[in-house]
Amino acid sequence: MNAKKLVAIIGAGPAGTVAAALLKKNNHDVIIFEKQHFPRFSIGESLLCSCIDDLEQAGLLSVIEQANFQIKKGAAFQKNNHYAEFNFSENFTKGKDTTYQVERAKFDKLLADEVVRQGVEIRFGEQVEKISFGQGADLTLRKENGQYYQFHADFILDASGYGRVLPRLLNLELPSTLATRRAIFTHIDDHFSDKPLVREKILITTHPSNPEIWFWTIPFSAGRSSVGVVVPESLFNESNLATDALLQKLIKETPSLNNLLRDSHWDTPINTLVGYSANVKTLHGEYFALLGNAAEFLDPVFSSGVTIAIRSASLAAELLHRQFNGETLDWEENYSKKLNIGINCFRTYVENWYNQRFQNVIYHHSPDPKIKAMICSILAGYAWDINNPFVNESEYRFNWLADICQASQQDINNE
Ligand code: FAD
């Protein structure tokens, strides 16, 4: 059987480039269609450790290691007088214990340049507009000069992120079970005040009176940082404020963050995204699979997006290789179910973040070190490690833990 097949990938974000690198490594022909030109801005800047293992497997780690990105060693949480840290060196799961905080424009371009160097063709400025399936798939592409052309491939990997090309064209979209939220964000020249801020950790700060509102502070290298807030869309609408005014107002209401940012230079326009959580009816079909955000996106709070995107790419590329070599595979069992182990685990923590039960667990006054290491592993992206009881039965175990914490501690919102 001829194992050499042509795979067309829609989108050159992390999901697309990782899938391309892995397929190319196994000697399959790959082409990526990317509607934009790189570098281009993208959100999703704080990475998790487990995606570093996947980047290494794909032969894409060394370019990232050489790029002087800010090393990340954990996550810190603060709310009123409470502060808690998770150090990835204390992970339950064996694996990488550091990762990076990256400007995505630079990160995505490095990955794209490296896969081109490895022999993958990327057609920038070409947008996938239509698709039809026969023996494989026929794509209709639109170039920037307005010209259309057809392209035939044996298989399509949709890594189009928020473009969600196949979910839209094939009517696969499902509403997310998560509430509609808005993120408002920018990059700053940080000049952090002398209050200790560990640059090697993402800082998540909860608003003092509304626990549904939280801020991220993601330090980059060279004194710059990403700062953003997530608010319920209903609150944004009721505020009658422009996005930048609302961001500034909410920061002022949050003393620890206001103090941290008091000398920062706000030199970049404010950006906003709303309703980014999304779901789909299926992750695969006879001639396609959905990767990364084109499949499902939960929420930014635990920085899981790029990690899930890269994991989906690794799983799909491995399955495709085996299929092209003649194996008959059950994609539901080998792709959807496997990918969903991690997604469902993160979902448990996201849902319980917004109902505050996870916030109460995070700030518990005397955490059990073994349990903390298991939770820490999930926050480090090892959400597919089924040896971790908090992965394997995430909802059941989480509820057990949250009930114990609640019984032994007052709700932190009352303190
Ligand atoms: P993308 O990176 O979005 O790439 C998709 C590519 O497809 C784009 O380059 C696009 O131009 C291209 N494309 C789209 N349509 C077409 C088309 N029709 N034809 C050709 N090309 C097309 N994740 C983290 O890991 N850490 C974080 O700290 C984090 N913070 C976040 C904060 C917010 C507010 C939000 C909303 C998300 C955050 N995420 C974070 C999630 C992260 O942004 C995504 O999960 C991640 O970028 C998904 O990668 P991807 O490769 O699937 O898609």
Residues whose N, C-alpha, C, O or C-beta is under 5 A from the ligand:
A	BS01	FAD	I10 G11 A12 G13 P14 A15 G16 F33 E34 K35 Q36 I43 G44 E45 S46 L47 E126 Q127 V128 A159 S160 G161 Y162 G163 V165 A183 L273 Y276 L291 G292 N293 A294 P300 S303 S304 G305 V306 T307 A309
